[in-house]
Amino acid sequence: MKPRGWHSRGYLPHFDGGEVVQFITVHLGDAMPLSVIRQWKAELENETDEKKKQELYWGVEKYLDRGIGECYLGQPKIALMVQESLIHHDGKRYKLIAWIIMPNHIHYLIRPNGDISLSEIMQKFKSYTSHEANRILGRSGQFWQVDYFDRYIRNYDHFVRTLDYINLNPVKAGLCKSIYDWPYGSAGSAGSPGGPPGNLIIKED
């Protein structure tokens, strides 16, 4: 399957580059107002400086760490279901490298399999987990935000910084003292990948 490259299916630009390691952020439907998403979309599209683009992405992460919304992912049953869904498809649809499930958003680092697009991976993951979460919660309606953030990994240094960010996210948000204390992430889960795959593929600038 030929990679789609840059495209947009909602409010944000996405890069579907085939077997390229991607940093994904998905947040709950009430974690971020649509007006904020539209503002960031415009800023990302107009910004040409790569360093400033990275700052915009980290701004999104800081906003999410404020814990806005119902924070359904803070409920153990929901967090475990989402975590199990991510792990279930490791080696089938993608190589799962690292992940963290926060109260109102998740981050994960994956390398899609060559015959499966990132957009297909995201659509199936969001569809299944939103249905299961609503069933567990006894609710209906939107669970995840319509769109998601993705960032392809440019080089090994970028990979290491992103991995550190994922693992340290609950510590920096004040949810635990050690990365190993958080049960809904790769650092605190038995058998997690914990590092780069041997044949790490990155997209160089």
C-alpha positions in Angstrom: 0.0 0.0 0.0 1.4 3.4 -1.0 1.7 5.9 1.9 -0.7 8.8 1.6 1.8 11.4 2.9 0.3 14.6 4.2 -3.5 14.7 4.4 -6.4 16.0 6.5 -9.6 14.2 7.4 -10.8 16.6 10.0 -9.3 19.7 11.6 -5.6 18.7 11.8 -3.0 17.8 9.2 -1.7 14.2 9.3 1.3 12.4 7.9 0.8 8.9 6.8 4.2 7.7 5.9 4.0 3.9 5.9 6.5 2.2 8.2 7.6 5.4 9.9 7.5 5.6 13.7 4.7 8.0 14.8 3.9 9.8 18.0 0.1 9.8 18.4 -2.1 11.8 20.8 -5.8 11.2 21.1 -7.9 13.1 23.6 -11.4 12.8 24.9 -14.2 14.7 23.3 -14.5 17.2 26.1 -10.8 17.6 26.8 -10.2 20.5 24.3 -12.6 23.0 22.8 -13.1 23.0 19.1 -12.0 26.7 18.9 -8.6 25.8 20.4 -8.2 22.9 17.9 -9.0 25.3 15.0 -6.5 27.9 16.3 -3.7 25.3 16.5 -4.6 23.9 13.0 -4.2 27.4 11.6 -0.9 28.0 13.4 0.5 24.6 12.3 -0.4 25.2 8.7 1.1 28.7 8.6 4.3 27.9 10.6 7.3 26.9 8.5 10.0 26.9 11.2 10.3 23.3 12.4 11.4 24.3 15.9 8.3 26.5 16.4 6.1 23.7 15.1 7.5 21.4 17.8 6.7 24.1 20.4 3.1 24.2 19.2 2.8 20.5 19.5 4.2 20.6 23.1 1.7 23.4 23.8 -1.1 21.0 23.0 0.3 18.5 25.5 0.5 21.1 28.3 -3.1 22.0 27.6 -4.2 18.4 27.9 -2.3 17.9 31.2 -4.6 20.4 32.8 -7.2 17.6 33.1 -10.2 19.4 31.6 -13.4 17.4 31.1 -14.9 14.3 32.6 -11.6 12.4 32.5 -13.2 9.0 31.8 -9.7 7.5 31.2 -9.0 8.0 34.9 -11.4 5.2 35.7 -9.5 1.9 35.9 -12.0 -0.2 33.8 -11.8 2.3 31.0 -8.0 2.8 31.2 -7.4 -1.0 31.2 -9.8 -1.5 28.3 -7.9 1.1 26.2 -4.5 -0.3 27.2 -5.5 -3.8 26.3 -6.8 -2.7 22.9 -3.4 -1.0 22.2 -1.5 -4.1 23.2 -3.8 -6.5 21.4 -2.8 -5.2 18.0 0.9 -5.0 18.7 2.6 -7.1 16.0 -0.6 -7.3 13.9 -1.4 -3.7 12.8 1.7 -2.0 14.2 4.7 -2.3 16.4 3.8 -0.8 19.7 6.8 0.9 21.2 5.5 2.9 24.1 2.2 4.3 25.5 0.7 6.2 28.4 -3.0 6.6 29.3 -3.8 9.9 31.1 -7.2 10.9 32.6 -8.3 12.8 29.5 -5.9 11.7 26.7 -3.5 9.1 25.6 -0.1 9.1 23.9 1.5 6.2 22.1 4.5 5.5 19.8 3.9 3.1 17.0 5.4 1.9 13.7 2.5 0.9 11.4 2.9 -2.3 9.4 3.6 -1.7 5.7 0.2 -2.8 4.5 -1.9 -0.8 7.0 -2.2 2.9 7.0 -2.1 5.1 10.1 -5.6 6.5 9.3 -7.0 2.9 9.2 -5.3 2.1 12.5 -6.7 5.2 14.2 -10.2 4.7 12.8 -10.5 1.1 14.0 -8.9 1.9 17.4 -11.2 4.8 18.1 -14.3 3.0 16.9 -13.8 -0.1 19.1 -12.7 1.7 22.2 -15.4 4.4 22.1 -18.1 1.7 21.8 -16.6 -0.3 24.6 -16.1 2.8 26.8 -19.7 4.0 26.3 -21.0 0.5 27.1 -19.0 0.4 30.4 -20.0 3.9 31.3 -23.7 3.4 30.4 -23.6 6.4 28.1 -23.9 7.3 24.4 -22.5 9.9 22.2 -19.0 11.2 21.4 -16.2 9.7 23.4 -13.0 10.7 21.6 -12.4 14.0 19.9 -13.1 13.6 16.1 -9.5 14.2 15.2 -6.1 13.3 16.6 -2.5 14.6 16.6 0.3 12.7 15.0 4.0 13.5 14.7 6.4 11.4 12.7 9.8 10.7 14.4 12.6 12.5 12.5 15.7 11.0 14.1 17.0 9.0 17.0 17.3 12.1 19.3 13.7 12.9 18.6 12.7 9.3 19.4 14.5 9.4 22.8 12.9 12.7 23.7 9.5 11.5 22.7 9.9 8.3 24.6 11.0 10.2 27.7 8.0 12.5 27.4 5.5 9.6 27.2 7.0 7.8 30.2 7.3 11.0 32.3 3.8 12.5 31.5 2.0 11.2 34.6 4.9 12.3 36.8 5.0 15.8 35.4 1.3 16.0 35.7 1.5 15.2 39.4 -0.3 11.9 39.2 2.5 9.7 40.6 6.1 10.0 41.8 7.8 7.5 39.6 7.1 6.3 36.0 6.9 2.8 37.3 4.0 3.7 39.6 1.6 4.5 36.8 -0.2 1.2 35.8 -1.6 2.5 32.5 1.6 2.9 30.5 4.5 1.0 29.0 6.9 1.9 31.8 4.7 0.4 34.5 3.4 -2.6 32.5 5.0 -6.0 32.5 6.3 -7.1 29.1 6.2 -3.6 27.6 8.5 -2.9 24.7 10.4 -0.2 26.6 12.7 0.9 23.8 13.1 1.3 20.0 12.6 -1.7 17.7 15.8 -3.1 16.3 14.9 -1.9 12.8 13.7 1.5 13.7 12.6 3.5 10.6 12.6 7.3 10.9 12.0 10.1 8.5 15.0 12.3 8.3 14.6 16.0 7.4 
